[in-house]
């Protein structure tokens, strides 16, 4: 029977002599027995399924033995750390001198969550390609049989558009011809495409007399077009395709869902800028750490000189902030949700900046703490 592993302790060792696996196992159990009472005895921990089978990998060369020890645990992080430190104290294997050194404590759950998320994305991609909306076929057949929803050329720029642009009070603005065709297939005729990088004058004129809904791709290109559009035209609502997807590939149902969720504040769809009260040195440090943290469910705590004091799983962040041993902490950067509890603990700890994956419901914000998201950087 295997234990539900939370952490995996990985140690390396070197023995001044030739020994076998059984010698290493015997040394670990024998020299750690009774050090901290029965509740921390390795034999007892194995009997209660708090640690699993200890694996030893070794090889001998030039009258020395080298290898690693793997210890799976189902205990909390503090107990796991104590087990690691206890095994590190082993200094002999049989008659030979030995040195054990901790390599890492791996959060198995975080890695499992990461694998599940990646697999979920892969499944979504596979099925989005395989599953073709039946309603899309029906609408296309109806459109073709009735001779309706033919694309027209609008304005002096001859922009791709639907036949209802002139007579409709509301215009749906998309990026290109393929997007226009896809909305026509979904039965939406009051649509017009920008068709290029610049904003056409015809679109600017339409925005003066009609309600404009910008329906853009969920990628960086969509961000840039929206930013330019907001500078030259009046936009009433903004709709974005799901992240990483384009309007031209959406099904009719997905198009309707997107349009129903249009926001009245389009500016929030544009990527946020770095907050003014975050200095350039910290901003550079966050940019450096961001690719190392995204999708890891981990947190780093920095001192005032931007040195990493500690890196822990997000699940352990609150405990670290409550710990009296953590000194000189000033900045928190983590792949998780900035919660009210994290804000409260950070205020007591003297934290100045918290940067998370996203911001949760904060009912009381400390004026001494700057809160931002990794998306800002």
N, C-alpha and C positions, 0 to 999 in steps of 0.2 A: 504493500500500500504506500503510495506517495503522498507527501504532505502538500497542502496548498501553499506553494512558495510565494513569499512576499519579497524577500531579499536573497541575493546570492553573494556570499563572502568569497573573495578570491585572494589567496595569499601565495607568495612564492617562497621557496626555501632552498637552503644550501647546507649540505652535510659534509663534514670533513672526513669522509670515509664512504665505503660501499654499504648501503642498507637496502632493505626491501620495503614494499608497501606496508606490510604488517608491522614493521619496526616503527614507521612514521605514525601509523594509526595508534599504536600502543603508546608512543611518546606523547601524542596529543591528549589522549584520554588520561594517561597516567599522571602527567605533570600539571594538568589543570584540575584534577579531582580535588574537591574540598576547598578550593581557594575562596569562593564566595558563598558557601553554603549549598545545601542540596538543590535549592530552586534554580541555581545556575550551573549545576553539574551536567556535563555533556551527556552522560549516560541517562540521567533523569530527563533531560530535555528531549532526547531521542525517544524515550519510553512514552512521553506525553505528546509526541508528534510536533514538537516545537522546532526541532531541527531534523533534517532528513539524513539520508545516507551520505557520509563524507567520502568524497572522491579524491584519490591521490594519483597524480600522473608524475612519473619520475624517469630519469635516465642517469646512468653512472658513466663517468669519464675521468681518466687520470686520477683514480683513487678519490673521487669526489662524486657526490650525488646531488643532482639538481631536480627541481620539480615544482609543482603547484598543488595547492589544496583548494577544493571547492566545497563550501558548506552552505546548503540551502536552509533558510529559516522561515518560519511563519510567525515570528514574534514581532514586537514593535522595533522601531529603529534604534532606540536606546539599548535594548537588550542585545540586538544584533551587533551593535558597536562594541559592547562589553565582551561578547563572544570572540569577536575579531581580535580585540586587544589581549584577551586571555591566551588565545592560540599563538599570538605574536611572542608571548613570554616564554614559550618552549625553547630551551637552549641546548638540549641534548637529544639525540636519537640513538638508543642503545648506548654503546660506549663512546660515541663520536660527538664532537661539538657541532652545534647546528644553529642556524639563524633563520627565523621566519619573519616575513615582512608583508604587511597588507598591501595589496595592489588596488583593490576597489571593493566597494559595496554597491552592487547593482540592484536597482529597483525593478524587479521582474515584472511587476504590474504595469509600470509606465511603458516598458517595452512592448508588453502584450497589448496595451491600449493603442499604442502607436501602430502595431501590426494590424489590429482590428480596423482602425480608421483608414489605413492605406488599402486594406482589402475591401472595405465598404465603398471607397472611392472607385476602386477597380470594378466592383460589381455594378455600381451606378453607371459607369462609363459603358460597360459591356451591354447592359440592358437598355440604355438609352439609344444605343445603335440598333439593337434588335427589335425593340418594340416600336412599331410605327402606328401612330394614332389612326384608328379607323375613321374618326370624325374628319381627319385631314383628307382622307381619300374621298369621303362622301361630299365634303364641301367642294373639293376640286372637281368632282364629277358634275355636281350641280352647276358650278360656275361655267364649266365648259359647255354643258348642255344648253344653258340659257344664254350663252354668249355675253355674259356680264363680266364685270370686274376686270376689264382689259386695262392695261397700263397706258397712261397718256404722258405726253411731254408738257410740262408746265413752265410758264414764264419764259423770259428771254434766254435763260440758261438751259431751257428744255429739260427740266428736272423730271425724273421718273416719279409719277404720282398716280393716285387713284382718281376715278371720275367724279368723286364727291367733294373734291378740295374746294371748289368755288362756292358750292351751295351749303356747305357745312359751317357751323359756328366754331367748331373745335377741329383742330388739325393735329394729327399724330405725325411727329417728325422722326424719321429714322435715318440711318447712315447711308444706305445705298440701294441700288435697284433690286438686289436679291431680297432685301428686307421688305421692300414695298410689295414684291410679288407674294411673299409669304403671308403678309397681312391681308392682301386681296384674297388669297385662298381661304383665309379664316373669315371672310365676309366683311372685312373692314376696308371701306373705300375712301375714307377721309384721311389719306396717308400721303406723305411726300418725302422723298429722299434728298439728303444733302448732296450726295454723289461727289465727294472730294474732301480735301482737307480744310478749305476755307468755307465760311458761311455765305451762301449765295444771297444776293440782294433781294431776290424774290421771297426768300424765307424771312428776311428781316422785315420786309413790307407786310407779309402775312401776319407777323407777330404783333403789328400795330393795331390790327382790326379783329383778329381772331384769337381764341384761346389755344395756346400751344402746349401739347404734351410731348416731351422729348422721350423717345423710346430707343435706348442705346444699348450697345453690346456690353456685356459684363467683364470688360477687360481694360487694360491701360489705354487703348485707343479710345474707348468710350469716355474715359476720364478726361482725356485731352480735348475731345470734341465738346464735351459739356462745359469745360472751363472756358473755351473760346466762345461758345454759344451764349453763355451768360454775360459776356462782355459786350455783345452787339445786338442782342435780341431779348425780348421779354418772354420768359418761359413760365408758364403757370404750374406745370407739374412735371415730374421726372420719373420715368420708369426705367429700370435696368434689367437686362437679362440676368439669369443666375450667374455667379462668378465663374469666369472662364468660358462662358457660352456666348453664342451670337444669336441675334434676333432671327436671322434667316433659317436657323436650325430648330426653332421652337415649334412645338405642336400647337394647334388651335387652342387646346385647353390651357397650355402653359402661357400662351399669349394673353388669354382672358384673365388668368390668375395674376399675371404681371400688371396688366392695366388696372385691375381692381385694387392693387396695392400702391398706386401712385401717391407720392408724397407731395405735400404742399410747400415743402421747403427744399427745393432742388439743390441748394448749395451744399447740403450735408452729404450729397452723393459724391462730391469731389474729394479726393484724398486730402486729409487734413495736413496742415503745416505743423512743423515743430513748435510747441508753445514758446512764447517769448521768454518766459521765466525759467527755461531750461538752457543752461550755458552751453557754448559750443564744445567744450571738452567732454561734458557728460553726453551730449548728443553723439559725438564721435564714438564714445565708448559703447553706447547703446547700439549704434549701427554695426559695431564690431561683434557684439554679443548676440544680436538678433538671430543670425542664421544658425548659431549654436544652440539656441533655446527653442525656436519654433518647432512645435510638434514633439517636444520632449517631456512636457509636464514637469519642468524643473524651474528652480528659482536661484538667482544669485544675489548676494547681499554685498555691497561695496562700501568701502570707507571713504573718507573725505578726499583721498587722493586717487579714487577710482580703482583701488586694488580690491580683488575679490577676497572677502573674508570667509565666505562659505558658499557652497553650492549644494542644494538639497532638493528632494522631490517637493512639489508644490504642497502635497499633503502634510509635509513636516514644517512648512513655513511658519505657521502660527506658533508651534512649539518653540521654534528657534527665536522668534520675537519675544516670547515669554521667558526665555532662558536668561539668567543673570550672567552667564558666561559670555554672551555675545556683547562685545564692547566696540564702540567707535563706528557703529553702523550708520550710514547716511542715505544710501540709495538702494532701492529694491527693484530688480528687473526680473520678471517671471512670465512663464507661459501658462497663465491662469487668469481667473476672474478677480478683479479688485473688489473685495467685499467690504461691508461696513466693519466686520471684525478685524480685517487686515488693517484698515485705516485707523481704527481705535488703538490697536496694539502698536502700530507704527508711530502714532503720536506720542505714546508713552515712552517709546524707545528713542525718540529724537530723530526719526527718519524725516528727510526733507523732500524726497521724490519717490513716488511709486509708479512704475510703468508695467502694465499687465497686458494680457492678450485682449481683454475687453473689460469694461467697467460695469459692475453690477448695480443693484439698487443702493445708492448711498443716500441715507436720510440726514446724516450729519457729517459735513465735510470740514475737516480741520483747516483753518486759514494758514497754518504753518506748513502744510503739505501740498506739493504739486502732484496732480494725478494725470497720467497720460496713457496712451496705448501704444503698442509696438507698431501699429499701423501708421502712427505719426512719423516714423523714422524710415 
